[in-house]
Amino acid sequence: MELEKNNRINELFDFYGMLLTQKQHEYIRLYYRDDYSLGEIATHFAVSRQAVYDNIHRTEQILNNYEQKLHLYQRYQNENHLLQQMRQHVATHYPTDQKLVELIMQIEAETDA
């Protein structure tokens, strides 16, 4: 469960991290990306562990609120799922249709950008 939460926060951070304040951005990056402990972050910023915990908790809520309103992460997941289905369908039914394969590759490139 904890791993799922960490993955979700990291994904939301990818989508909405630029909307956070610099301090929120740093705390989340250090905690979730760089695997710093609350104590290490507290020492780095000369604040209490509780202050770091509170900031991270609030920032998680902010990221989840952005997703509830904007749905960018959900759309990304849906598009990737549909693209995977398209790839499977083409591989099964149209493996020699080079134009279709090229179009799917183009969509993939644009999705990853």
C-alpha distances in whole Angstrom, upper triangle without the diagonal:
4,5,5,6,9,10,11,12,14,15,17,18,20,21,22,22,26,26,25,27,28,27,23,23,24,21,18,20,20,17,15,17,19,17,19,19,20,23,24,23,25,28,28,29,31,29,27,23,23,24,22,19,21,21,18,17,20,19,16,17,20,18,17,20,22,20,20,24,24,22,22,19,19,23,22,19,22,25,23,22,26,27,26,27,31,30,30,33,35,35,35,38,40,39,42,42,42,42,39,37,38,37,34,34,35,32,30,32,32,28,27,29
4,5,5,6,9,10,11,12,14,15,16,18,20,21,20,24,24,23,25,25,23,20,20,21,18,15,17,17,13,11,14,16,13,15,15,16,19,20,20,22,24,25,25,27,25,23,20,20,21,19,16,18,19,15,14,17,17,14,16,19,17,16,20,21,19,21,24,24,22,22,19,20,23,22,20,23,26,24,24,27,28,27,29,32,32,32,35,37,36,37,40,41,40,44,43,43,43,40,38,39,38,34,34,35,33,30,31,31,28,26,29
4,5,5,6,9,10,10,12,14,15,17,19,20,19,23,24,23,25,25,24,21,20,20,18,15,16,16,13,10,12,14,12,15,15,17,20,20,20,23,25,25,26,28,27,25,22,22,23,20,18,20,20,16,16,19,18,15,17,20,17,16,20,21,19,21,24,24,21,21,18,19,22,20,18,21,23,21,21,25,26,24,26,29,29,29,32,34,33,34,37,38,37,40,40,40,40,37,35,36,35,31,31,32,30,27,28,29,25,23,26
4,5,5,6,9,10,10,12,14,15,17,18,18,22,23,22,24,25,24,21,20,21,19,16,17,18,15,12,14,17,15,18,18,19,23,23,22,25,27,27,28,30,28,27,24,24,24,21,19,21,20,17,16,19,17,14,16,18,15,14,18,18,16,18,21,21,18,18,15,15,18,17,15,18,20,18,18,22,23,22,24,27,26,27,29,31,31,32,35,36,35,39,38,38,38,35,33,34,33,29,29,30,28,25,26,27,23,22,24
4,5,5,6,9,10,10,12,14,15,16,16,20,20,19,21,22,21,18,17,18,16,13,14,16,13,10,13,15,14,16,16,17,20,21,20,22,25,24,25,27,25,24,20,20,21,18,16,17,17,13,12,15,14,10,12,15,12,11,15,16,14,16,19,19,17,17,14,15,19,18,16,19,21,20,20,24,25,24,26,29,29,29,32,34,34,35,38,39,38,41,41,40,40,37,35,36,34,31,31,32,29,26,28,27,24,23,25
4,5,5,6,9,10,10,12,14,15,14,18,19,18,20,20,19,16,15,16,14,10,11,12,10,7,9,12,10,13,14,15,18,18,17,20,22,22,22,25,23,22,19,19,20,17,15,17,16,12,12,15,13,10,13,15,13,13,16,17,15,18,21,20,18,18,15,16,20,18,17,20,22,20,21,25,25,24,27,29,29,30,33,34,34,35,38,39,38,41,40,39,39,37,35,35,34,31,30,31,28,25,26,26,23,21,23
4,6,5,6,9,10,11,13,14,14,18,19,18,21,21,21,18,16,17,16,12,13,14,12,9,10,13,12,16,17,18,22,21,20,23,25,24,25,28,26,26,23,23,23,20,18,20,19,15,15,17,15,12,15,16,13,13,17,16,14,17,20,19,17,16,12,14,17,15,13,17,19,17,18,21,21,21,23,26,25,26,29,30,30,32,34,35,34,37,36,36,35,33,31,31,30,27,26,27,25,22,23,23,20,18,20
4,5,5,6,8,10,11,12,13,16,17,16,19,20,20,17,16,17,16,12,13,16,14,10,12,15,15,18,19,19,23,23,21,23,26,25,25,28,26,26,23,23,23,20,18,19,18,14,14,15,13,10,12,13,10,9,13,13,11,13,16,15,13,13,9,11,14,13,12,15,17,16,17,20,21,20,23,25,25,26,29,30,31,32,34,35,35,38,37,36,35,33,31,31,30,27,26,27,24,22,23,22,19,18,20
4,5,5,6,9,10,10,10,14,14,13,16,17,16,13,12,14,12,9,10,12,11,8,10,13,13,15,16,16,20,20,18,20,23,22,22,25,23,23,20,20,19,16,15,16,14,11,11,12,10,7,10,11,8,8,12,12,11,13,16,15,14,13,11,13,16,15,14,18,20,19,20,23,24,24,26,28,28,29,32,33,34,35,38,38,38,40,39,38,38,35,33,33,32,29,28,29,26,24,24,23,20,19,20
4,5,5,6,9,10,9,13,14,13,16,16,16,13,11,13,12,9,8,11,10,7,7,11,12,14,16,17,20,19,17,20,23,21,21,25,24,24,21,22,21,17,17,18,16,13,14,15,12,10,13,13,10,11,15,14,13,16,18,17,15,14,11,14,16,14,14,18,19,17,19,22,22,22,25,27,27,28,31,32,32,34,36,36,36,38,37,36,35,33,31,31,30,27,26,26,24,21,22,21,18,16,18
4,5,5,7,9,9,13,14,14,17,18,19,15,13,16,15,12,12,15,14,10,11,14,15,18,20,21,24,23,21,24,26,25,25,28,27,27,25,25,24,21,20,20,18,15,16,17,14,11,14,14,10,11,14,12,10,14,16,14,12,10,7,10,12,10,10,14,15,14,16,19,19,19,22,24,24,25,28,29,29,31,33,33,33,35,34,33,32,30,28,28,27,24,23,23,21,18,19,18,15,14,15
4,5,5,6,7,11,11,11,15,16,17,13,12,15,14,11,12,15,14,11,12,16,17,19,20,20,24,23,21,23,26,24,24,27,25,26,23,23,22,19,18,18,16,13,14,14,11,9,11,10,6,7,10,9,7,11,12,11,10,9,7,10,12,11,12,15,16,16,18,20,21,21,24,26,26,28,30,31,32,34,36,36,35,38,36,35,34,32,30,30,28,26,25,25,22,20,21,19,16,16,16
4,5,5,4,8,9,9,12,13,14,10,8,11,11,8,8,12,12,9,10,13,14,16,18,18,21,20,18,21,23,21,21,24,23,23,22,22,20,17,17,17,15,12,13,13,10,9,12,10,7,10,12,10,10,14,15,14,13,11,10,13,15,14,15,18,19,18,21,23,23,24,27,28,28,30,32,33,34,36,38,38,37,40,38,37,36,34,32,31,30,27,26,26,23,21,21,20,17,16,16
4,6,6,8,10,11,14,15,16,13,11,13,14,11,10,14,14,12,11,14,16,18,21,21,24,23,20,23,26,23,23,27,26,27,25,25,24,20,21,21,18,16,17,17,13,13,15,14,10,12,15,12,12,15,16,14,13,10,9,13,14,12,13,17,17,16,19,21,20,21,24,25,25,27,30,30,31,33,35,35,34,36,35,33,32,30,28,28,26,24,23,22,20,18,18,17,14,12,13
4,6,8,9,11,14,15,17,14,12,15,16,13,13,17,17,15,14,18,19,21,23,24,27,26,23,26,28,26,25,29,28,28,27,27,25,22,22,22,19,17,18,17,14,13,14,12,9,11,12,9,9,13,13,10,10,7,7,11,11,10,12,15,15,15,18,20,20,21,24,25,25,27,29,30,31,33,35,34,34,36,34,33,31,29,28,27,25,23,23,22,19,18,18,16,13,13,12
4,5,5,7,11,13,14,11,10,13,14,12,12,16,16,14,15,18,19,21,22,22,25,24,21,24,26,24,23,26,25,26,25,24,22,20,20,19,16,15,16,14,11,11,12,9,7,9,10,7,8,12,12,10,11,9,9,13,14,13,15,18,18,19,21,23,23,25,27,28,29,31,33,33,35,37,38,38,38,40,38,37,35,33,32,31,29,27,26,25,23,21,21,19,17,16,16
4,5,5,9,9,11,9,6,10,11,9,9,13,14,12,12,15,17,18,20,19,22,21,18,20,23,20,19,23,22,23,22,22,20,17,18,18,14,13,15,14,10,11,13,10,8,11,13,10,12,15,15,14,14,12,12,16,17,16,18,21,21,21,24,26,25,27,30,30,31,33,35,36,36,39,41,40,40,42,40,38,37,35,34,32,31,29,28,27,25,23,22,21,19,17,17
4,6,8,9,12,10,8,11,13,12,12,15,17,16,15,17,20,20,23,22,25,23,20,22,25,22,20,24,23,25,24,24,22,19,20,20,16,16,18,16,12,14,15,12,11,14,14,12,13,17,16,14,16,14,14,18,18,17,20,22,22,23,25,27,27,28,31,32,32,34,36,37,38,40,42,41,41,42,40,39,37,35,34,33,31,29,28,27,25,24,22,20,19,18,16
4,7,9,12,10,9,12,14,13,13,17,18,17,17,20,21,22,23,22,25,24,21,23,25,23,21,24,23,25,24,23,21,19,20,18,15,15,16,14,11,13,13,10,9,12,12,9,12,15,13,12,15,13,14,18,18,18,20,23,23,24,26,28,28,30,32,33,34,36,38,38,40,42,43,43,42,44,42,41,39,37,36,35,33,31,30,29,27,26,25,23,21,20,19
4,6,8,6,6,9,10,10,11,14,15,15,15,18,19,19,20,19,22,21,17,19,22,19,17,21,19,21,20,20,17,15,16,15,11,11,13,11,8,11,12,8,9,12,12,10,13,16,15,15,17,16,16,19,21,20,22,25,25,26,28,30,30,32,34,35,36,38,40,41,42,44,45,45,45,47,45,43,42,40,39,37,36,34,33,32,29,28,27,25,23,23,21
4,5,5,6,9,10,11,12,14,15,16,17,18,20,19,20,19,21,20,16,17,20,17,15,18,17,19,19,19,15,14,16,15,11,12,14,12,9,13,14,11,12,15,15,14,17,19,19,18,20,19,20,23,25,24,26,29,29,29,32,34,34,35,38,39,39,41,44,44,45,47,49,48,48,50,48,46,45,43,42,41,39,37,36,35,33,31,30,28,27,26,24
4,6,5,6,9,10,10,12,14,15,15,16,18,17,19,17,19,18,14,16,17,15,13,16,16,18,18,19,15,14,16,16,12,13,16,14,11,15,16,14,14,18,18,17,19,22,22,21,23,21,22,25,26,25,27,30,30,30,33,35,35,36,39,40,40,42,44,45,45,48,50,49,48,50,49,47,45,44,42,41,39,38,36,35,33,32,30,29,27,26,24
4,5,5,6,9,10,11,12,14,15,15,16,15,16,14,16,15,11,12,14,12,10,13,12,14,15,15,12,10,13,12,9,10,13,12,10,13,15,13,14,18,18,18,20,23,23,23,24,23,23,26,28,27,28,31,32,32,34,37,36,37,40,41,41,43,46,46,47,49,51,51,50,52,51,49,48,46,44,43,42,40,38,37,35,34,33,31,29,28,27
4,5,5,6,8,10,11,12,13,14,15,14,15,14,16,15,12,13,16,14,12,15,14,15,15,14,12,10,11,11,7,7,10,9,6,9,11,10,10,14,15,14,17,19,19,19,21,20,19,23,25,24,25,28,29,29,31,33,33,34,37,38,39,40,43,44,44,46,48,48,48,50,48,47,45,44,42,41,39,37,36,35,33,31,31,29,27,26,25
4,6,5,6,9,10,11,11,12,14,14,15,15,17,16,12,15,17,14,13,17,16,18,17,17,15,12,14,14,10,9,12,12,9,11,13,11,11,14,16,14,16,19,20,19,20,18,18,21,23,22,23,26,27,26,29,31,31,32,35,36,36,38,40,41,41,44,46,45,45,47,45,44,42,41,39,38,37,34,33,32,30,28,28,26,24,23,22
4,6,5,6,8,10,10,10,12,11,13,12,14,13,9,12,14,11,10,14,14,16,15,16,14,11,13,14,11,10,13,14,11,13,16,15,14,17,19,18,20,23,23,23,23,22,21,24,26,25,26,29,30,29,31,34,33,34,37,38,38,40,43,43,43,46,48,47,46,49,47,45,45,43,41,40,39,37,35,34,33,31,29,29,27,25,24
4,5,5,6,8,10,10,11,9,10,9,12,11,7,9,12,10,9,13,12,13,12,13,11,7,9,11,8,6,10,11,9,11,14,13,13,16,18,18,19,22,23,23,23,22,21,24,26,25,26,29,30,29,31,34,34,34,37,39,39,40,43,44,44,46,48,48,47,50,49,47,46,44,42,41,40,38,37,36,34,32,31,30,28,26,26
4,6,5,6,7,9,10,10,11,11,14,13,10,13,15,14,13,16,15,16,14,15,13,10,10,12,9,6,9,10,8,8,12,12,10,13,16,15,16,19,20,20,20,19,17,21,23,21,22,25,26,26,28,31,30,31,34,35,35,37,39,40,40,43,45,45,44,46,45,44,43,41,39,38,37,35,33,33,31,29,28,27,25,23,23
4,6,6,5,6,8,9,12,12,15,13,10,14,16,13,14,17,17,18,16,17,16,12,13,15,12,10,13,14,11,12,15,15,13,16,18,17,18,21,22,21,21,20,18,21,23,21,22,26,26,25,27,30,30,30,33,34,34,36,38,39,39,41,44,43,42,45,44,42,41,39,37,36,36,33,32,31,30,27,26,26,24,21,21
4,6,6,5,6,5,8,9,11,9,7,11,12,10,11,15,15,15,14,16,15,11,12,15,12,10,14,15,13,14,17,17,16,19,21,21,21,24,26,25,25,23,21,25,27,25,25,29,29,28,30,33,33,33,36,37,37,38,41,42,42,44,46,46,45,47,46,45,44,43,40,39,39,36,35,35,33,30,30,29,27,25,25
4,6,6,5,5,6,7,10,9,8,11,13,12,13,16,15,15,12,14,13,10,10,13,11,8,11,14,12,11,15,16,15,17,20,20,20,23,25,24,24,23,21,23,26,24,24,28,29,27,29,32,32,32,35,37,36,37,40,41,41,43,46,46,45,47,47,45,45,43,40,40,39,37,35,35,33,31,30,30,28,25,26
4,6,5,8,9,11,14,13,11,15,17,16,16,19,18,18,16,17,16,13,12,15,13,10,12,14,12,11,15,15,13,15,18,18,18,21,23,22,21,20,17,20,23,21,21,24,25,24,25,29,29,28,31,33,32,34,37,38,37,39,42,42,41,44,43,42,41,39,37,37,36,33,32,32,30,27,27,27,24,22,23
4,6,8,11,13,16,14,13,16,18,16,17,20,20,21,18,20,19,15,16,18,16,13,15,17,14,14,17,17,15,17,20,20,19,22,24,23,22,20,18,21,23,21,21,24,25,23,25,28,28,27,31,32,31,33,36,36,36,38,41,41,39,42,41,40,39,37,35,35,34,31,30,30,28,25,25,25,23,20,21
4,6,9,12,14,11,11,14,15,13,15,18,19,19,17,19,19,15,16,19,17,14,17,19,16,16,20,20,18,21,23,23,23,26,28,27,26,24,22,25,27,24,24,28,29,27,29,32,31,30,34,35,34,36,39,39,39,41,44,44,42,45,44,42,42,40,38,37,37,34,32,33,32,28,28,28,26,23,24
4,6,9,11,10,10,13,15,14,16,18,18,18,15,17,17,14,14,17,16,13,16,18,16,16,19,20,18,20,23,23,23,26,28,28,27,25,23,25,28,25,25,29,30,28,29,33,32,31,35,37,35,36,40,41,40,42,45,45,43,46,46,44,44,42,40,39,39,36,34,35,34,30,30,31,28,25,26
4,7,8,6,6,10,11,10,12,15,15,14,12,15,15,11,12,15,14,12,15,18,16,16,20,21,19,22,24,24,25,28,29,29,29,27,25,28,30,28,28,32,33,31,33,36,36,35,38,40,39,40,43,44,43,46,48,48,47,50,49,47,47,46,43,43,42,39,38,38,37,34,33,33,31,28,29
4,5,5,6,9,10,11,13,14,13,12,9,12,13,10,10,14,14,12,14,17,16,16,19,21,20,22,25,25,26,28,30,30,30,29,26,29,32,30,30,33,35,33,34,38,38,37,40,42,41,42,45,46,46,48,51,51,49,52,52,50,50,48,46,45,45,42,41,41,39,36,36,36,34,31,32
4,6,5,6,9,10,11,12,10,9,6,8,9,6,7,10,11,9,12,14,14,15,18,19,19,21,23,24,25,27,29,29,29,29,27,29,32,31,30,34,35,34,36,39,39,38,41,43,43,44,47,48,48,50,52,53,52,54,54,52,52,50,48,47,46,44,42,42,41,38,38,37,35,33,33
4,5,5,6,9,10,10,9,8,6,9,10,8,10,13,13,13,15,18,18,18,21,22,23,24,27,28,29,31,33,33,33,32,30,33,36,34,34,38,39,38,39,42,42,42,45,47,46,47,50,51,51,53,56,56,55,57,57,55,55,53,51,50,49,47,45,45,44,41,41,40,38,35,36
4,5,5,6,9,10,10,10,9,12,12,10,12,15,14,14,16,19,18,19,22,23,23,25,27,28,29,31,33,33,33,32,30,33,35,33,33,37,38,36,38,42,41,41,44,46,45,46,49,50,49,52,54,54,53,55,55,53,53,51,49,48,48,45,43,43,42,39,38,38,36,34,34
4,5,5,6,8,8,9,8,11,10,7,10,12,11,11,14,16,15,16,19,20,20,22,24,25,26,28,30,30,30,29,27,30,33,31,31,35,36,35,37,40,40,39,42,44,44,45,48,49,48,51,53,53,52,54,54,52,51,50,47,47,46,43,42,42,40,37,37,36,34,32,32
4,5,5,6,5,5,5,8,8,6,9,11,11,12,14,16,16,18,20,21,21,24,25,26,28,30,31,32,32,31,30,33,35,34,34,38,39,38,40,43,43,43,46,47,47,48,51,52,52,54,57,57,55,58,57,55,55,53,51,50,49,47,45,45,43,41,40,40,37,35,35
4,6,5,7,8,8,12,11,10,13,15,15,15,18,20,19,21,24,24,25,27,29,29,31,33,34,35,35,34,33,36,38,37,37,40,41,40,42,45,45,45,48,50,49,50,53,54,54,56,59,58,57,59,59,57,57,55,52,52,51,49,47,47,45,43,42,41,39,37,36
4,6,8,10,11,14,12,11,14,16,14,15,18,19,18,20,23,23,23,26,28,28,29,32,33,33,34,32,31,34,36,35,35,39,39,38,40,43,43,43,46,48,47,48,51,52,52,54,57,56,55,57,56,54,54,52,50,49,48,46,44,44,43,40,39,39,37,34,34
4,6,9,10,12,10,9,13,14,12,13,17,17,17,19,22,21,22,25,26,26,28,30,31,31,32,31,30,34,36,34,35,39,39,38,41,43,43,43,47,48,47,49,52,53,53,55,57,57,56,58,57,55,54,53,51,50,49,47,45,44,43,40,39,39,37,34,34
4,7,9,12,10,10,14,15,14,16,18,19,19,21,24,24,25,27,29,29,31,33,34,34,35,35,34,37,39,38,38,42,43,42,44,47,47,47,50,51,51,53,55,56,56,58,61,61,59,62,61,59,58,56,54,53,52,50,48,48,46,44,43,42,40,38,38
4,7,8,6,7,11,11,11,13,15,16,17,19,21,21,23,25,26,27,29,31,32,33,34,33,32,35,37,36,37,40,42,41,43,46,46,46,49,50,50,52,54,55,55,58,60,60,59,61,60,59,58,56,54,53,52,50,48,48,46,44,43,42,40,38,37
4,5,5,7,9,10,11,13,14,16,17,19,20,21,23,25,26,27,29,30,32,33,34,34,32,35,38,37,37,40,42,41,42,46,46,46,49,51,50,52,54,56,55,57,60,60,59,62,61,59,59,57,55,54,53,50,49,49,47,44,44,43,41,39,39
4,5,5,6,9,10,11,12,14,15,16,18,20,21,23,24,26,27,29,30,31,32,32,30,32,35,34,34,38,39,38,40,43,43,43,46,48,48,49,51,53,53,54,57,57,56,59,58,57,56,54,52,52,51,48,47,47,45,42,42,41,39,37,37
4,5,5,6,8,10,10,12,14,15,17,18,20,21,22,24,26,27,29,30,31,31,29,32,35,34,34,37,39,38,39,43,43,43,46,48,48,49,52,53,53,55,57,58,57,60,59,58,57,55,53,52,51,48,47,47,45,43,43,42,39,37,38
4,5,5,6,9,10,11,12,14,15,16,18,20,21,22,24,26,27,28,29,29,28,31,33,33,33,36,38,37,39,42,42,43,45,47,47,49,51,52,53,55,57,57,56,59,58,56,56,53,52,51,50,47,46,46,44,41,41,40,37,36,36
4,5,5,6,8,10,10,12,14,15,16,18,20,21,23,24,26,27,27,27,26,28,31,30,30,34,35,35,36,39,39,40,42,44,44,45,48,49,49,51,54,54,53,56,55,53,52,50,48,48,47,44,43,43,40,38,38,37,34,33,33
4,5,5,6,9,10,11,12,14,15,17,18,20,21,23,24,26,26,26,25,27,30,29,29,32,34,33,35,38,38,38,41,43,43,44,47,48,48,50,52,53,52,55,54,53,52,50,48,48,46,43,43,42,40,38,38,37,34,33,33
4,6,5,6,8,10,11,12,14,15,16,18,20,21,23,24,25,26,24,26,29,29,29,32,34,34,35,38,39,39,41,43,44,45,47,49,49,51,53,53,53,56,55,53,53,50,49,48,47,44,43,43,40,38,39,37,34,33,34
4,5,5,6,9,10,10,12,14,15,16,18,20,21,22,23,23,22,25,28,27,28,31,32,32,34,36,37,37,40,42,42,43,46,47,48,49,52,52,51,54,52,51,50,48,46,46,44,42,41,40,38,36,36,34,32,31,31
4,5,5,6,9,10,10,12,14,15,17,18,20,21,21,21,20,22,25,24,25,28,29,29,30,33,34,34,37,39,39,40,43,44,44,46,48,48,48,51,49,48,47,45,43,43,41,39,38,38,35,33,33,32,29,28,28
4,5,5,6,9,10,11,12,15,16,17,19,20,20,21,20,21,25,24,24,27,29,29,30,33,34,34,36,39,39,40,42,44,44,46,48,49,48,51,50,49,48,46,44,44,42,39,39,39,36,34,34,33,30,29,30
4,5,5,6,9,10,10,12,14,15,17,18,19,20,19,21,24,24,25,27,29,29,31,33,34,35,37,39,40,41,43,44,45,47,49,49,49,52,50,49,48,45,44,44,42,39,39,38,36,34,34,33,30,29,29
4,5,5,6,9,10,11,12,14,15,16,17,17,17,19,22,21,22,25,26,27,28,31,31,32,34,36,37,38,40,42,42,44,46,46,46,49,47,46,45,42,41,41,39,36,36,35,32,31,31,29,27,26,26
4,5,5,6,9,10,11,12,14,15,15,16,15,17,20,19,19,22,24,24,25,28,29,29,32,34,34,35,38,39,40,42,44,44,44,46,45,44,43,41,39,39,37,34,34,34,31,29,30,28,25,24,25
4,5,5,6,9,10,10,12,14,15,16,15,17,19,20,20,23,25,25,26,29,30,31,32,35,35,37,39,40,41,43,44,45,45,48,46,45,44,42,40,40,38,36,36,35,32,31,31,30,26,26,27
4,5,5,6,9,10,11,12,13,14,14,16,19,19,20,22,24,25,26,28,29,30,32,34,35,37,38,40,41,43,44,44,45,47,45,44,43,40,39,39,37,34,34,33,31,29,30,28,25,25,25
4,5,5,6,9,10,10,11,11,11,13,15,16,16,19,21,21,23,25,26,27,29,31,31,33,35,36,37,39,41,41,41,43,42,41,39,37,36,35,33,31,31,30,27,26,26,24,21,21,21
4,5,5,6,9,10,10,11,10,11,14,15,15,18,20,20,21,24,25,26,28,30,31,32,34,35,37,38,40,40,40,43,41,41,39,37,36,36,33,31,31,31,27,26,27,25,22,22,23
4,5,5,6,8,10,12,12,13,15,17,17,19,21,22,23,25,27,28,30,31,33,34,36,37,39,40,41,42,42,45,43,42,41,38,37,37,35,32,33,32,29,28,29,26,23,24,24
4,5,5,6,8,9,10,11,13,14,16,17,19,20,22,23,25,26,28,29,31,32,34,35,37,38,40,40,40,42,40,40,38,35,35,34,32,30,30,29,26,25,25,23,20,21,21
4,5,5,5,6,7,8,10,11,12,14,16,17,18,20,22,23,24,26,27,29,30,32,33,35,36,36,37,39,38,37,35,33,32,32,29,27,27,27,23,23,24,21,18,19,20
4,6,6,9,10,9,12,14,14,15,17,19,20,21,23,25,26,27,29,30,32,33,35,36,37,38,39,41,39,39,37,34,34,34,31,29,30,29,26,25,26,24,21,22,23
4,6,9,11,11,12,14,16,16,18,20,21,22,24,26,27,28,30,32,33,34,36,38,38,39,39,42,40,39,37,34,34,34,31,29,30,29,25,25,26,24,21,22,23
4,6,8,9,9,11,14,14,15,17,19,20,21,23,25,25,27,29,30,31,33,35,36,36,36,39,36,36,34,31,31,30,28,26,27,25,22,22,23,20,17,19,19
4,6,5,6,9,10,10,12,14,15,16,18,20,21,22,24,26,27,28,30,32,33,33,34,36,34,33,32,29,29,28,26,23,24,23,20,20,21,19,16,17,18
4,6,5,6,9,10,10,12,14,15,16,18,20,21,22,24,26,27,28,30,31,31,32,34,32,31,29,27,26,26,23,21,21,20,17,17,18,15,12,14,14
4,5,5,6,9,10,11,12,14,15,17,19,20,21,23,24,26,27,29,30,30,31,33,31,31,29,26,26,25,23,21,21,21,17,16,17,16,12,13,14
4,5,5,6,9,10,11,12,14,15,17,18,20,21,23,24,26,27,28,29,30,32,30,30,29,26,25,26,23,20,21,21,18,17,19,17,13,15,17
4,5,5,6,9,10,10,12,14,15,16,18,20,21,22,24,26,27,27,27,30,28,27,26,23,23,23,20,18,19,18,14,14,16,14,11,13,15
4,5,5,6,9,10,10,12,14,15,16,18,20,21,22,24,26,25,26,28,26,26,24,21,21,21,18,16,16,16,12,12,13,12,8,10,12
4,6,5,6,9,10,11,12,14,15,17,18,20,21,23,24,25,25,28,26,26,25,22,21,22,19,16,17,18,14,13,15,14,11,12,15
4,5,5,6,9,10,11,12,14,16,17,18,20,21,22,23,24,26,25,25,24,20,20,21,18,15,17,17,14,13,16,15,11,14,16
4,5,5,6,9,10,10,12,14,15,16,18,20,21,21,21,24,22,22,20,17,17,17,15,12,14,14,10,10,13,11,8,11,14
4,5,5,6,9,10,10,12,14,15,16,18,20,20,20,23,21,21,20,17,16,17,15,11,12,13,10,8,12,11,8,10,13
4,5,5,6,9,10,11,12,14,15,17,18,19,19,23,21,22,21,18,17,18,16,13,15,16,13,11,15,15,12,13,17
4,5,5,6,9,10,10,12,14,15,16,17,18,21,19,19,18,15,15,16,14,11,13,14,11,11,15,14,12,14,17
4,5,5,6,9,10,10,12,14,15,15,15,18,16,16,16,12,11,13,11,8,10,11,8,8,11,12,10,12,15
4,5,5,6,9,10,11,12,14,15,15,18,17,17,17,14,12,14,13,10,11,14,11,10,13,14,12,13,17
4,5,5,6,9,10,11,12,13,14,17,16,17,17,14,13,16,14,11,13,16,13,13,16,17,15,17,20
4,5,5,6,8,10,10,10,12,14,13,14,14,10,10,12,11,8,11,13,11,11,15,15,14,16,19
4,6,5,6,9,10,10,10,13,12,12,13,10,8,11,11,7,9,12,11,10,14,15,14,15,19
4,6,5,6,9,10,10,13,13,14,16,12,11,14,14,11,13,16,15,14,17,19,17,19,22
4,5,5,6,7,9,12,12,14,14,11,11,14,14,11,14,17,15,15,19,20,19,21,24
4,5,5,5,6,9,8,10,11,8,7,11,11,9,12,14,14,14,17,19,18,20,23
4,6,6,5,8,9,11,13,10,9,12,13,11,13,16,16,15,18,20,20,21,24
4,6,6,10,11,13,15,13,12,16,16,14,16,19,19,18,22,24,23,24,27
4,6,9,9,12,14,11,12,15,16,14,17,19,19,19,22,24,24,25,28
4,6,5,9,10,8,9,12,13,12,14,17,17,18,20,22,22,24,26
4,6,8,10,9,8,11,13,12,14,16,17,17,20,22,22,23,26
4,6,9,9,8,11,13,13,14,17,18,19,21,23,24,25,27
4,6,6,6,9,10,11,13,15,16,17,19,21,21,23,25
4,5,5,6,9,10,10,12,14,15,16,18,20,21,23
4,5,5,6,9,10,10,12,14,15,17,18,20,21
4,5,5,6,9,10,11,12,14,16,17,18,20
4,5,5,6,9,10,11,12,14,15,17,19
4,5,5,6,9,10,10,12,14,15,17
4,5,5,6,9,10,11,12,14,16
4,5,5,6,9,10,10,12,14
4,5,5,6,9,10,11,12
4,5,5,6,9,10,11
4,5,5,6,9,10
4,5,5,6,9
4,5,5,6
4,5,5
4,6
4
